Amino acid sequence: MSSAPGTLEGQLSSFESGCYWGRIEASGVIAAYREYLRANENDARWAVTVADAFAAAGGEGNVSTLSDAAVSEALAAAGVSAGRSGLVIDPPMAAGALPTSGYANDPVNTATGNFIEPETDLGFAGAASNLVLSRMYNSLASGLEAPGVFGPGWASVLDQYLAVSDEGVRWVMADGRAVDFPREGDGWGRGAGENYWLAREPVTSAGVAELGSLPDGTAEVLVVRDNQGAWWAFTVAGVWLGAGSGPGRTVSVVRDKQVSVVRDNQVSVVRD
């Protein structure tokens, strides 16, 4: 089994080199496979290390006892993990409507079987085109940690957020996809496989200065920008504040305990 991940990588690379409709992001599956094999090796070393510790304590052919602390010390000395974590296989690239993800007419992703149902409940044209209430159903798990405001399977523009950790930042988008920004020094690298960039910016930066939803005392925000001039602003804790794509085209998200208001300069939309 040790050669299987490499074989899968080779087959994936071969497929991608001859496929012109897009690409399949399967690195999470391969990484999980490698982690599974590593965990199996650790289990085998754990059994040998514990057996040797009991043997050293006089357990060969006899019933003997050994304290948990002594077992833990033996495992640590051998560089063996005392426990085994469950596998985590990221599904983000299997969710949403990424143009390069191979959706057929239903629409069903021909690579993963994910069925999606995009809905636009409210939209505008012209200068207010950024103000839209949209949602996306994914039959596979989306990037959301919990069901969104429209229930299980549904992700929406109202549910997007940033999940900030020591390793990086994950942006859960309006369609349920997730983009990961790896930690690079004091900042973050480009979104994995995407044309998105994340940075900490002052509230006076381009576009952000138009937001009418900044909490009192806010000096900096986290901003995702793309290569088309669009941006999305979040608090440093990851709460969505608003978005825009140019002067006068900013949507602000105003929140209180009862309702959330999505507002731009001309139009306001309220949800219960």
Secondary structure as GFF3:
##gff-version 3
##sequence-region A 1 272
A	DSSP	alpha_helix	4	18	.	.	.	ID=ss1
A	DSSP	alpha_helix	27	54	.	.	.	ID=ss2
A	DSSP	pi_helix	55	59	.	.	.	ID=ss3
A	DSSP	alpha_helix	68	78	.	.	.	ID=ss4
A	DSSP	three_ten_helix	92	94	.	.	.	ID=ss5
A	DSSP	beta_strand	116	122	.	.	.	ID=ss6
A	DSSP	three_ten_helix	126	128	.	.	.	ID=ss7
A	DSSP	beta_strand	133	138	.	.	.	ID=ss8
A	DSSP	beta_strand	154	156	.	.	.	ID=ss9
A	DSSP	three_ten_helix	157	159	.	.	.	ID=ss10
A	DSSP	beta_strand	161	164	.	.	.	ID=ss11
A	DSSP	beta_strand	168	172	.	.	.	ID=ss12
A	DSSP	beta_strand	178	184	.	.	.	ID=ss13
A	DSSP	beta_strand	187	188	.	.	.	ID=ss14
A	DSSP	beta_strand	196	202	.	.	.	ID=ss15
A	DSSP	three_ten_helix	208	210	.	.	.	ID=ss16
A	DSSP	beta_strand	220	226	.	.	.	ID=ss17
A	DSSP	beta_strand	231	234	.	.	.	ID=ss18
A	DSSP	beta_strand	240	244	.	.	.	ID=ss19
A	DSSP	beta_strand	250	255	.	.	.	ID=ss20
A	DSSP	beta_strand	260	263	.	.	.	ID=ss21
A	DSSP	beta_strand	268	271	.	.	.	ID=ss22
###
